[in-house]
Amino acid sequence: MGNYLSPGVFVEEVPAGSRPIEGVGTAVAAFVGFAQSGSFNEPTLVTNWSQFTERFGGFMDGGYLAHAVYGFFANGGGSAYVVRVGQDGAGHARGNGNGAGAAGPPREGTIGGYRIAEITGDRAGRADVTVEVQPASKADGEDAVPEDLFKLVVKRGTKVEETFDRVSAKRGKDSVLTRVAQESKLITIEEMPNAGTLAQPQPGSVTLAPPPPSVSTPARISTDDYVGDVSDRTGFSGLEAIDGITMISVPDLMSAYQSGAVDLNAVQAVQIKMIEHCELMGNRVAILDPPPGFSPQQVGEWRQQKAGYDSAYAALYYPWFSVLDPLTGSNRPIPPSGHIAGVWARNDDTRGVHKAPAN
């Protein structure tokens, strides 16, 4: 309608006939798995990574849900429903078994290629520990400090508690690993996994903090936790009431298998139920993950002979992807379904639904 700025009689032509059919989203994913926080068995719509972290927390050691959702958005996904499962204990943060109780989990941090942890004890009323890398001091008669030497300073609050001067990243008696292990009463230090050849850390500091909460696989998880019930709106069966979902992924089925909570028969049972759900709905596809550590030949046998998957409403992708895990700073293999869902979404947006995402 036009803007009329003066009184009078105006004639406006309005198009007649029925309106054209408006397009709807063709790439809305649903993810089922373990999370740090959030409601259990309540499908929650998220449209970006920040919304996911606000409702469910971030990356966790032992769970793949966050990696799957991150991969979905990073590869072009726009909207997804997330269902948190494992209410009998999976969702509660666990410690690492060291320093439990009043002391709490050890505070830790990384600097250079090293992981530093505070030696556990009663921290009530005590300031945080900060570790600094500084240039090494000159020795008597020395014109310049050797390039491979540095100083490690340990502070509690603003007070310097320990100093390890003229230490090196190299092996030997001057190694920072050796000096700290023999002399420190406040910290431990170790090389990070896959750090490779360690170079001298650059000057900087890190304040040790509690490690991020991690997920523990439920001790009594079963296929029903994933499949759920339509009437109770649990598991992925509860997604029947939501229109618009076009693909389903259950990445933490694999984390439960790796922890020993379920076996391959349970994995197969859940994936068959995923296929049956998609066939029943008729408007969505199950993105299946292969079991970890399988060779191409083993995946082929699993798909054709052992599991016998044969449906137009499911797709199995191989191999697992290797991604950088922010918790460890090293690469970690993860199930491919989340990233594949993002590629599907990007393909639908840029090419159209007529273009199959495979091949």
SULCOR-V651890 format. One record per residue. RES is the residue in one small letter. OMEGA is omega as a letter, one per 40 degrees, with the letter a starting at -180 (NA if undefined). Layout:
RES,OMEGA ; RES,OMEGA
//
This chain:
m,a ; g,i ; n,a ; y,a ; l,i ; s,i ; p,i ; g,i ; v,a ; f,i ; v,i ; e,i ; e,i ; v,a ; p,a ; a,i ; g,a ; s,i ; r,i ; p,i ; i,i ; e,a ; g,i ; v,a ; g,a ; t,a ; a,i ; v,a ; a,i ; a,a ; f,a ; v,a ; g,a ; f,a ; a,i ; q,a ; s,i ; g,a ; s,i ; f,i ; n,i ; e,a ; p,a ; t,a ; l,i ; v,a ; t,i ; n,a ; w,a ; s,i ; q,i ; f,a ; t,i ; e,a ; r,a ; f,a ; g,a ; g,a ; f,a ; m,i ; d,i ; g,i ; g,a ; y,a ; l,a ; a,i ; h,a ; a,a ; v,i ; y,i ; g,i ; f,a ; f,a ; a,a ; n,i ; g,i ; g,a ; g,a ; s,i ; a,i ; y,a ; v,i ; v,i ; r,a ; v,i ; g,a ; q,a ; d,i ; g,a ; a,a ; g,a ; h,a ; a,i ; r,i ; g,a ; n,i ; g,a ; n,i ; g,i ; a,i ; g,a ; a,a ; a,a ; g,i ; p,a ; p,i ; r,a ; e,i ; g,a ; t,i ; i,a ; g,i ; g,a ; y,i ; r,a ; i,a ; a,i ; e,i ; i,a ; t,i ; g,i ; d,a ; r,a ; a,i ; g,a ; r,a ; a,i ; d,i ; v,i ; t,i ; v,a ; e,i ; v,a ; q,i ; p,i ; a,i ; s,i ; k,i ; a,i ; d,i ; g,a ; e,i ; d,a ; a,i ; v,i ; p,a ; e,a ; d,a ; l,i ; f,i ; k,i ; l,a ; v,a ; v,a ; k,i ; r,a ; g,i ; t,a ; k,i ; v,a ; e,a ; e,i ; t,i ; f,a ; d,i ; r,i ; v,a ; s,i ; a,a ; k,i ; r,i ; g,a ; k,i ; d,i ; s,i ; v,i ; l,a ; t,a ; r,a ; v,a ; a,a ; q,a ; e,a ; s,i ; k,a ; l,a ; i,i ; t,a ; i,i ; e,i ; e,i ; m,i ; p,i ; n,i ; a,a ; g,i ; t,a ; l,i ; a,i ; q,i ; p,i ; q,i ; p,a ; g,a ; s,i ; v,i ; t,a ; l,a ; a,i ; p,i ; p,i ; p,i ; p,a ; s,a ; v,i ; s,a ; t,i ; p,a ; a,a ; r,i ; i,a ; s,i ; t,a ; d,i ; d,i ; y,a ; v,i ; g,a ; d,a ; v,a ; s,i ; d,a ; r,i ; t,i ; g,i ; f,i ; s,i ; g,i ; l,i ; e,a ; a,a ; i,i ; d,i ; g,i ; i,a ; t,i ; m,a ; i,i ; s,i ; v,a ; p,a ; d,i ; l,a ; m,i ; s,i ; a,i ; y,a ; q,a ; s,a ; g,a ; a,i ; v,i ; d,a ; l,i ; n,i ; a,i ; v,i ; q,a ; a,i ; v,a ; q,i ; i,i ; k,i ; m,i ; i,i ; e,i ; h,a ; c,i ; e,i ; l,a ; m,i ; g,a ; n,a ; r,a ; v,i ; a,i ; i,a ; l,i ; d,i ; p,i ; p,a ; p,i ; g,a ; f,i ; s,i ; p,i ; q,i ; q,i ; v,i ; g,i ; e,i ; w,a ; r,a ; q,a ; q,a ; k,a ; a,i ; g,a ; y,i ; d,a ; s,i ; a,a ; y,i ; a,i ; a,i ; l,a ; y,a ; y,e ; p,i ; w,i ; f,i ; s,a ; v,i ; l,i ; d,a ; p,a ; l,a ; t,a ; g,a ; s,a ; n,a ; r,i ; p,i ; i,i ; p,a ; p,a ; s,a ; g,i ; h,i ; i,i ; a,i ; g,i ; v,i ; w,a ; a,i ; r,i ; n,i ; d,a ; d,a ; t,a ; r,a ; g,a ; v,i ; h,a ; k,i ; a,a ; p,a ; a,i ; n,NA
//
